[in-house]
C-alpha cells in the first residue's frame, strides 16, 4: 500500500522539477542554499526510490520556489 503513495510522491517531485526546468544538480544546489546538504547522487537516489520523508518533499518544493499550502478545513 505504501508503494502507491511513494510513487505519487516521487512523481510529484519529478513533475515539479520538469515544470520548473530544474535538474538534479540544480535541485541539489538549491537544497544546499536552504541548509540541506546532500550530494547529487543522494538526491537522485531519494527521488528514484520515492520512499523519502514528507520533510524532504517539502524541502524540494521550497528549494524550487513552490509553496504547498495546508488544506482548509
N, C-alpha and C positions, 0 to 999 in steps of 0.2 A: 504494500500500500504506500509506503514512504517513497518508493521509486517513482511513482507517478508525480508526486509533488516535487521531488528532487529534479525531475525532468522539466517541470514547469518553471522552477526557479532558474535552472540553467538556461532555458530558452528565454526567460525574461532578461537576464543579464546579456546574453548574446544578441538579442534583438535590440536592446538599448545601445550596445556597442556599435552595432551596424547602423542604427538610425543616427547616432552621433558621429559616425565615421572614426571611431576610436579603435586602435589596435590594442593587442595585449600589452605591448611595450609601452604604449601611451597610457593605458589604464594603470599600469604598474607605477609609472612616474606620477600620475595624478594621485594614486593612493599614497605614495610616499609623501606627497605635499600635504596630505591631511593626517600624517602620522602613522600610516600603515606600511611597515617596512617588510616587503616580500620581494623575492626575485620574480622575474617574468615567468620563469618556469613554474614557480609555486602558484602564481595567479592563474596561469593557463591550466595547471592540473586541477586546482579547485573548481574552476569553471567547467572543465570537461567532466569531472566526476559528478558535479551537481549537488553533492552532499555537504554543502557549506552552511554555515550558520546564517540566521537572518541578519545578524550584525554585519557580516561580510557583504551580504547583498545590499544592505543599506549604505555601507561604506562605498561600494562600487557605484551605486546610483548617485550618491553625493559627489564622488570624485568626477562623475560625468556631468555634474550640474543639473541632475534630475531630482525633483523633490517628490517623495511619496508621502502623501498626507493620510492621516488616520481617517477611517470611515466615520461618517456622522452617525450617531445613534438615533 
